[in-house]
Amino acid sequence: MIAVVDYHKGNLKSVERGLIAAGGDARITDDAAEIAQASAIVLPGVGAFADAANAMRELGQDEVLVERISAGVPFLGICLGLHLLYTAGEEHAQGAPTPGLGIIEGTVRALPKNDLSGNSYKIPHVGWNEVSYLSKRPNPLFAGISDREFFYFTHSFIAPPSPETIATTTHSITFPSAVQWGSACFGVQFHPEKSSDAGARLLANFVSIAKNV
């Protein structure tokens, strides 16, 4: 069973439907005990960092997620779900950045409105953009998906560069659009459930990873 984590911040049905279409047994749940028993976990991208992180703590989901990710349970964070893997985030923070799950070191900050030459960019970054791989060797999450394929983005904040970055995208600056921690923990800045055939293939790849683990 793939647990689609519900932290009470929005509609998660499109992610659930995408995983089911990819051959997964996906279920939306806010129950920490059920998440702890899942064979794989997906943390969707809904809401703002501080609101989501606080809700996850109140629901007891944060400790379970850290335990299960650390144990090697396949995990996919989507958009905000990628951000929450990091040490902290500035979005909607009251004073100091809000603590995240702390799986990957770094603080999630706002996407700059201008590039290094002073050219302005529309923020939020909404629409289709390229995802470029950092390695010539295909990552299992992107199996069968061409380098520089287009995926659908909608976000105003970005994760910092780190050794876990496996793909990047450029909008004002170049930022991580996919990360991997360990053998089975992944995060993507884009929304695969809104990314047509390429997104469907990525979700199918994650389901395959989950089944093999």
C-alpha positions in Angstrom: 0.0 0.0 0.0 1.2 3.5 -0.9 0.2 6.1 1.7 -0.7 9.5 0.3 -0.1 11.7 3.3 -3.0 14.0 4.1 -2.0 16.9 6.4 -5.4 18.7 5.9 -4.2 21.3 3.5 -5.9 20.5 0.2 -7.2 18.0 -2.4 -4.9 15.1 -2.9 -7.2 13.0 -5.2 -5.2 13.8 -8.4 -2.0 12.3 -6.8 -4.0 9.2 -5.6 -5.6 8.8 -9.0 -2.2 9.1 -10.7 -0.6 6.4 -8.5 -3.6 4.1 -9.0 -3.4 4.6 -12.8 0.3 3.7 -12.5 -0.6 0.3 -10.9 -0.2 1.3 -7.3 -2.5 0.6 -4.4 -2.7 4.2 -3.2 -4.7 5.5 -0.2 -5.1 9.0 1.2 -4.6 8.9 5.0 -3.8 11.3 7.8 -3.3 8.4 10.3 0.3 8.2 11.5 -0.2 4.5 12.4 -1.4 3.7 8.9 1.5 5.7 7.4 3.9 3.7 9.5 2.5 0.4 8.0 2.6 1.5 4.4 5.0 -0.1 1.9 5.7 3.3 0.3 4.8 6.9 1.1 4.0 10.0 -1.1 4.0 13.4 0.5 2.0 15.7 -2.0 2.6 19.4 -2.5 -0.3 21.4 -1.0 -0.1 24.6 1.0 2.8 26.5 2.6 5.8 25.1 4.4 5.1 26.4 7.9 1.4 25.4 7.8 2.2 21.9 6.5 5.1 21.3 8.9 3.0 22.4 11.9 0.0 20.3 10.8 2.2 17.2 10.4 3.6 17.7 13.9 0.1 18.1 15.4 -1.0 14.9 13.6 2.1 12.9 14.7 3.1 12.4 11.1 6.6 14.0 11.2 8.3 11.5 13.5 6.8 8.5 11.5 8.0 10.0 8.2 11.5 10.4 9.5 11.5 6.9 10.9 10.2 5.3 7.7 12.4 7.3 5.3 15.4 6.4 7.5 14.5 2.8 7.3 14.5 2.8 3.5 10.8 2.8 2.8 10.3 4.3 -0.7 9.2 7.9 -0.5 8.3 10.5 -3.0 7.9 14.2 -2.0 6.0 16.4 -4.6 6.6 20.2 -4.7 6.1 21.2 -1.0 6.7 17.5 -0.2 10.2 18.0 -1.6 10.7 21.2 0.5 9.6 19.4 3.7 12.5 17.0 3.4 14.9 19.8 4.3 16.1 21.2 7.6 13.8 24.3 7.5 11.8 26.6 5.3 11.1 30.3 5.3 7.6 30.2 3.7 5.0 31.7 6.1 7.6 31.3 8.9 7.1 33.4 12.1 10.5 34.8 12.7 13.1 32.0 12.4 12.6 29.4 9.6 10.1 26.6 10.4 11.8 23.2 11.0 11.2 20.5 8.4 11.8 16.8 8.5 15.6 17.3 8.4 16.4 14.5 6.0 18.4 16.8 3.8 20.4 19.7 5.1 19.5 23.2 4.0 16.8 25.9 4.2 14.0 26.4 1.6 13.9 30.0 0.4 11.9 32.2 -2.1 12.7 31.9 -5.8 14.3 35.2 -6.8 12.4 37.6 -9.0 15.5 38.6 -10.9 18.4 36.7 -12.5 22.1 37.7 -12.0 21.8 40.1 -15.0 18.8 41.9 -13.5 16.2 40.4 -15.8 12.9 40.0 -14.1 10.8 36.7 -14.0 7.2 36.1 -13.1 6.8 34.6 -9.6 5.2 32.2 -8.9 6.8 30.0 -11.5 3.8 28.4 -13.2 3.9 26.3 -16.3 6.0 23.8 -18.2 9.7 23.8 -17.9 12.7 21.6 -18.6 14.2 19.1 -16.1 17.9 18.5 -16.8 19.7 15.5 -15.3 23.0 16.0 -13.5 24.2 12.5 -14.4 24.5 10.7 -17.7 23.4 7.5 -16.0 19.6 7.4 -15.9 18.1 7.6 -12.4 15.5 4.9 -11.7 12.9 7.5 -11.0 13.4 8.9 -14.5 13.7 5.6 -16.4 12.4 6.0 -19.9 12.1 9.8 -19.6 14.4 11.9 -21.8 16.8 14.5 -20.4 15.4 18.0 -20.7 11.8 16.7 -20.7 9.1 19.2 -19.8 7.2 18.9 -16.5 4.5 21.2 -14.9 5.6 23.5 -12.2 3.8 25.9 -9.8 5.8 27.3 -6.9 7.4 30.4 -5.4 10.0 28.7 -3.1 12.9 26.4 -4.0 15.2 24.0 -2.2 18.9 24.8 -1.9 21.5 23.0 -4.0 22.9 19.9 -2.1 24.7 16.7 -2.9 21.3 15.0 -3.1 20.3 17.0 -6.2 19.9 14.8 -9.3 18.2 17.2 -11.7 17.8 21.0 -12.1 15.5 23.5 -13.7 16.1 27.2 -14.5 13.7 30.1 -13.8 15.6 33.2 -12.8 18.2 30.9 -11.3 19.0 27.2 -11.6 17.5 25.2 -8.7 17.0 21.6 -7.7 14.0 20.1 -9.4 14.7 16.5 -8.3 16.6 15.0 -5.3 17.5 11.6 -4.0 18.5 10.7 -0.5 19.6 7.1 0.1 18.4 4.5 -2.3 14.6 5.1 -2.3 13.8 8.6 -1.0 13.0 11.0 -3.8 11.6 14.6 -4.1 10.5 16.5 -7.2 9.7 20.2 -7.5 7.3 19.7 -10.3 3.9 18.0 -10.2 4.0 14.6 -12.0 0.3 14.2 -11.6 -0.2 17.3 -13.8 2.6 16.5 -16.3 0.9 14.4 -18.9 2.8 11.3 -20.2 6.1 12.1 -18.6 4.5 12.6 -15.2 2.6 9.4 -15.6 5.8 7.5 -16.4 7.6 9.0 -13.4 4.7 7.9 -11.1 4.9 4.4 -12.7 8.6 4.3 -12.1 8.1 5.2 -8.4 5.5 2.4 -8.1 8.0 0.0 -9.6 10.7 1.1 -7.2 8.2 0.6 -4.3 7.3 -2.9 -5.5 11.0 -3.9 -5.9 12.0 -2.7 -2.5 
